[in-house]
Structure formats: structure tokens, C-alpha cells
Amino acid sequence: MERFLALDIGGTKIAVGRFTKDGVLEEEISFPTIPERGYKEIMKEIIEKLASIKTEDTIALGVGCAGPLDRVEGVIFSPPNLPGWDKAPIKVDLQKDLNIPVFIDNDANAACLGEYYFGAGKGCRDMVYITVSTGIGGGIMVDGKILHGRRDSAGEVGHQTILPDGPLCNCGNRGCLEAISSGTALAKRAKEVILSGEETILRDMSEEEEISAKLVREAMLKGDRSAKRIWDEAMEYLGIGVGNIITILSPERVIIGGSIGLSGKDVIEKIKEVVAKRVFLVPVDMIEIIPAKLGDKVGLYGAFSVALHERDL
């Protein structure tokens, strides 16, 4: 039976796994990234872990990693969460030591492929995957293929402008969806409310725990008006962003993932409400907006699916 290795590289955690071709995860190992170790030390541990689970019938390795990157050459260009990975030749290094073909894509595209093959995207040829978490990213599939665009830069759904004069985004633009509706944006807005002197239980909660999107949601569910305003505004703008994507692409399905996207049924319902209110030239009633299914395994399944997809092309 053919088997595949998978490598999911994150700034906090790295996971490796071995899959059968039909998607059974046979073995999994995860370990902390510790970015300050640098590229060479991290790669040494990655290769050791992959080699320990590689079998004779392993035919390929799939890799998902934050961009920017060149998926054909297999080079990673200084992702924000991996300092020092400047023109890191990850594909060459992995192929040299493991002696199997290596296929690489950015983590959002990988997650999109994972949901396409094994999650909420099964049976769907045209879909968009959106992850709403610390940041907002996405992957776009058209006729069963990932849309990569020039220099593999397509799918940056979190960096569409929603508010032209809105908050500054890490990308350098103002008013990006990510700067308004991500977990980072929710936490930043909560801190601003606390500093303003506004009456809110967020102030007391922040003495026990660091301000985060999770804390904002907890306060909102407890009935705090400030937290509810912060949350509702972010979800309204998220719905506008999804509506923009639907208007442009008219996909069969939009899949919402990430810690915020999957934090409650109300998130999907709010997105649907805003889309129905704002999208008129696309048959919204024919487009599904549904939650992702792979949960915290999406990174590994995504990495595996990168290799599976490339071999299927």
C-alpha cells in the first residue's frame, strides 16, 4: 500500500505524520518549533522525526508552511513566525535526506486541500476555505485545483480592504479584513476599550488572564455590552468580507475554519445573514456556507493533501 508523509510547520508547533493513500493517519509526532533555534537546527529535528516514521512504501512528502514561498522551487521567504528562514531551501534539504519527492504549499492552501479531500469540501469542485484565527487566511479551489496566482500569491482573503481608513494591518495596508475581524484585532479592540475607561467586565477578566479573542467571546456570552459590540462589529465585517468573495467567485461552497470561525454556530449564522443582506448578483441560496470539519488535524491532513493533489494532477 502506498503511504505519504506529511509535515505541518507552524511558528509554535511542528507536526509530522504518516498517512495511507485513503487518508488514514497511522502515526503522528508533534514537537515545539522554538524558532530561535534557527532553520538548520529545526530542519535537523524535522528530518529525524520524518525518518523515524518513514516506511519502505512511502512515496512522497507533503509540506504546509506559512508563506511567502515558492512552491515549485520549494523555497520559503522569511515568514513572520519563522525568523531567519530567508530563502530557506526546504524542498532540496528534505528530498536530499529522505530520498522521496517533496511537494510544498502555503498553510492556507494546504488546509483548503485537506478540507477538499477529507473534510467539509468533499464532493465539491469550486470552493473557498477561510480560516479565521489569530489572522485570516484562505485558499481558493476552481474546478478541483488550487488557484495559486502569480508568485503563489492568490487567496489572501484576509487582506481585502474593508474600511479604507481603518486600522493599520501588518501587511502595510489599512482596513484589511484581518485588521478588523481576526483574533489579534479583537484583542486589540478590547484593550482599547479597557484603556478608555468604559465599564466592562473585560477589565476584571484581564487581571486573571491575558486579553484575547477567547476572552472577548467569554465576556460577550456573559452579557457584557462592550464585548458584544466588539464581537458583533468584527463578525459584521467578516460577513462583508465573505460576501465580497462570494460576489467575485460564486463558489459552490464556502468553508469557515479557525479558532474564531469555529467558536460557535452564531459565527456562521451571522456570516449568512450579512451575505444574504449584501450579495445580490450571485445566487446566494445555491452557495453553502458551512464550518470546517478537520479541526486541529487540518494542518497535517492539509500537508498530506498537498502531496496527494500534486500526484493526482
N, C-alpha and C positions, 0 to 999 in steps of 0.2 A: 504493500500500500504506500502511495506517495505521501510524504509528510512535508510540512513547511515550518520554518522558524519565523518568529515574529519578535520585533524589537520596538518598544514604545518608549521614546526618550522625552522626559519632562525635566523641568528645572528643579523639581523637588524629588521625584521618584523615577526610577527606570524599571521597566518590566520586560522580561523575555518569556517566551512561551513556545511550545511545540504543538502544532495542530495536524489533524488528519485533513485530507482534502475536503471532506464533507463538513468540516467545521467543529470537530470535537477537540476541545482544549485538553491535551493529555498531561501536560506539565507546565508549571508556571513558577518563575522566580522573580521576586522584586527586591530592590535594594535602593537606599538613598543615593541621590545623584552627587551631592556635595560638590557643587560647581567649582568651588575654589581650588579643587584638585587639578583642574585643567584638563584639556582634551585628551592628552596621551594617557594619563592615569585612569580616567573614566573609561576610555576605549579598551584599555587593558582588562578592566574588570568585566566590561560588556562581553568581550570576546571569550574570556574564561567561562562566563556563565552560559553563553550560547553553545560553546564547545561541549559543556557538560551535559547538555540535553539533546545535542545533535545525534541523529541515528544514521545508519548507512543508507536508508531510503529517503533521507531529507534532500529535497530537490531545489529549494530556493529559500531566501530570507526576505521578508518584507519589513520595511522600516517606516515608522511615522515619527516625525520630529517637527518642532516649531520652525518656521521659516524666518527669514528668506533663505531659499535654497534653489539649487539647480538639480532637478530630479533626474535628468538624463546623465549628467556628469557625476551626480551623487556628491555634490559639494554643498556644505552648509555655511552660510554667511552671517556670522555674529548674531544669533537670536538674542533678544534681550535677557532671557533667563539662562543663557549659557555663555557667560563672558569668556572671551578668549578663543571661541570657536570661529575664528576668522579664516574663511576658505578651508574649512576642515574637510579633508578628502575621505569622508566616512565610507563611501561605496568601495573605493580602492582598498582601503585598510581591511574592511570586513571580508571582501572577496579573497584577498591575499591569504588571510588566516583561516577562513572557513572553507574555501575552495568550492563555493556554490554561487550561483547567480544572486545578485542583490538588487532589489527594487526599492526605491525610496519616494516618499511624497510628504507634503506637509501634514501636520497632525489633523487639521480640519478636513482636508480631503480624504485622509485615511479613515477618519471617523464616519464620513459620509459613505465611503465604500463598505465599511463594516455594517452600517445600518442597511445598506442596499442588499448585501448578500445574506445577512443573518439576523437583521432586526426589523425595524418598522418600515423599511423600504422594500422588502421582498415583494417581487411581482410588479415593481414599478420601474418604468424606463426613464421618466422625466421627473426629477425631484430635487429639492433643496434641503440640505441639512444645516441647521443653525444651532450653534452651541452658545448658550447664554450663561456665563460663569464669571470668573474674575475679569475676563474680557469677552468679546463677542466675535466669533469666527464662523466660517461656513464653507460648505462645499456644494458644488452645483453639478448635477448629472443631466446630460442631454442625450437622449436615445441610448441610454446604458453606458455612457462614457463620461468620465470627469472632464469638465471644462477647465482647462489649465490657463488659457490665455497667454499673452506674451510674457516671457520670462517666468512662467508658472505663477503669475500674479492674480489670476482670476479668483473670484469667490470671497473677496474681502468685504463681506456684507456688513461688518461692524464699522466700516469706515465710509459709509454713505453719509452725506451731510443731512441732518435732520433740522438743526437750528443754526442758521448761518452765523449768528453772533453768540453761539452757545459756548460752553466751557471748552477750554483747550484740551485737545486729545494728545496722547503720547505720540501719535503719528505726525503731529505738527499742525494738523488742521483744527478748526473749531467746530463744535456742534456735531461731531460724529455720533452715531448711534452708541458706540462703545463708551463715549464720554458722558452719556446720559443714562443708559439703561443697564450697564454692566454692574457686576458686584462691586468693583472698585468705585464706580460712580455713585452707587447707593451709599456706600460707607462714607465717601467724601461729603455727600449732601447731608448725611446725618451729623457729621462732625460740625458742619457749618451751622446747622440748626441748634446744636448744643451751645456753640460759642455765641450765638445770637442772643442767648438768654431766654429763648422760647420755652414755655412749660412743656416738658416731655419726660416720660419715664426712661427715655434713652440715656438721659444724664446719669440716673442711678444705675442703670444696667451697665453703662460704660465703666463704672468703678469696679465692677466684678469681672468684666470681660472686654476684650478689645472690640471696638466698633467694627462691624462687618455687615454685609448684606443679610446674613443669617439673623443677626441681632435686630436689624430693622424689621425683618419679617415677623420675628417673635413679638416685638413691640406692637406692630400693626395688628397681629392676631389677638393681642390683649386689649385692643381698642384704643391705642394711643393715636390721637388725631394727627400729630406731626409725622409719625412713622407711616400712617396710612396715606397721607398726602405725598410723601416722598415715594412710597411704593407705587401708588396709583399713577403718578406722573411718569415714572420710569416705564411702567407697563403700557401706558398710553403711547409713549414714543416707540416702544418696542413694536406695538401693533402697527404703527405708521411705517416703521422700517420693513416689517414683513409685508405690509400692503404694497410698498414700493417694489419689492422683489417679485411679488405675485403679478403686479401690473406689467413688469418688464418681461418676465419669463413664462407666465401662465403654466406652471408645472402641474403634474398630476397630484403631487403631494409635497407638503412642507413638514419636515420633521424637526421638532424642537427638543434639544438636549441641554446638558449642562446643569450645574447645581441650582441655578435660578430658574431655568426653563422647566426643570422637573420638580420644583419646590412645592407645587400644589396644582390641583385641577383649575384653580382660578386663573393661573397664568395663561393657559391655552384658551380658556373661555374669554378672557379679556382680549387676547390677540384676535380671536374670531370675531368678536364684537366690533373691534376697531376696523378690521378688514372689511366686514360687511358694510360698515358705515362710510368707508372711504374709497373702495375699489368698485368702479362701475363698468369699465370696458372689458373686463375679463369675467367669465362665468364662475364666480366665487363658489356657487353651490356645487360645482363639479371638481373643486380642489379641496383635498383633505388637509387639515392642519392637525397633526397628531403628535403625541410625545414619543421620544426615542425609547428604544427597548433594551439596549445593551448595558445601560447603567455604567458602573465603574469598570466594566470589561471592554468598553468601547475602544480604548486605546490599543489593546492587544488584538482584538478582533479586527480593528482597522488596519493595523500594521500587517497582519496576515492577509487581509483582503487586498492590500496594495500588490503583493506578490501574486495572489490568485488572479486579480484583474489583469495584470500585465501579461500573464501567461495565457489568459483567455482571449486577448486581443488578436 
